[in-house]
Amino acid sequence: MKNLRHTTITLFEHQFRSFTEMDMDSEHPLILGIEQLNQSQGKDLVILQRKGIKATQFVGVIRTGQITLQILPKIDYSSEGDANAALFSAPHNQATSSATSNLLFLLSYALDLAVYEKEIAGLSHQALDWSEFLTRLLASDLHRLMKRGLLQNYITREDRLPVMRGRWRIEQQLIRQPHVKHRFDVRFDEFSPDIFINQVFRLTVENLLFQNFK
């Protein structure tokens, strides 16, 4: 296996890869993770065999430490790709890239997702696994939305200000600090981008950045 900071191993549906090919043994953390996943699901999402692992009809991503196993459907239409070629070889990488792009096109059609062919073409030439591919697309879409301008709405705020604004909460002021005469307890509506949907966007981006760069 390549000595990389983060390695992605790609299998296609019902494909077998030996432990030797993957440079690991049956006690490798990824194999133990697959075993735990199968037990938790009550079925073999990935079949563990004596000499290696075999994908089933399930596609997806399993990540353990610095190793990611992604299973893609056999929908590679690139003449340069070969799903059965050696791991990390140029034909295998081409098959992975092509299958990832085709899967995304199928999902965008089935789920009516706003996916742009130009973005897919640009990302398909990068060494990304399936989860990273989706992360980049989400980040790109968020960036496009932000460029159009943040959504804004009125938010009710409460504050203590040196000037009167909105509604004077005189009872609250008299209870808290009746001797303070130069500041006012007020409640007012402010047109602001700090609304719930933008908070969700910000939290999503922060979590994605943390997961990809930790």
C-alpha positions, 0 to 999 in steps of 0.5 A, a space after each residue: 500500500 502506498 505510504 500516504 497520510 490518508 489512503 483510499 482503497 476502492 472496490 467495486 460491487 461484488 469484487 474481491 481484493 486480497 489482503 496481500 493486494 491491500 498490504 494488510 492482514 486480518 487484524 488490521 483496524 479496517 478489517 476489525 472495523 468492517 467486522 464490527 459494522 457487519 455485526 451491528 447491521 446484522 448482515 455482511 455489508 462487506 464479506 470477510 474471507 480468509 484471504 481478503 474481503 469481497 464487496 456485496 451489492 452495497 455501496 458506500 464508504 467505511 473509514 478507520 483512522 487513515 484508511 478509507 474503503 469505498 465501494 462503488 457500483 460497476 457503472 464505469 463507462 470510461 474506455 481507459 478505466 479498468 475496475 479489475 486492474 491493480 489497486 492504485 494503478 492508472 486504469 483502476 484510478 480512472 475507473 474509480 473517477 468515472 464510476 464516482 462521476 456516473 454515480 453522482 449523475 444517477 443520484 442527481 437525476 433520481 433525487 432531483 439534485 442541483 448538480 453541475 456537470 462542470 463541477 463534477 468534471 473538475 472534481 473527477 480528476 482529483 484524488 478524492 474518495 466518495 465522501 470527499 467528493 460529496 463534501 467538495 460539492 456541498 462546499 462549492 454549492 454553499 459558496 455559490 449561495 453565499 456569493 448571491 448574498 446571505 439570507 436575512 430576516 428580522 430577529 428580536 433582540 434584547 439589550 442595554 443601550 445608551 439610546 432608546 431603540 424599539 420597545 423600552 423594557 422599563 419594568 426590567 430596567 427598574 428591577 435590575 438597575 433602577 439607579 442607571 439612567 443613562 442606559 435603557 433596557 430595550 427589545 427591538 427587531 433587527 434585520 440580520 443575517 444571523 438567522 437559523 439557516 445561516 447558522 446551520 450553514 456555518 456549523 456544517 462548513 466548520 464540521 466539514 473543515 474539522 473532519 477533513 483537516 484534523 
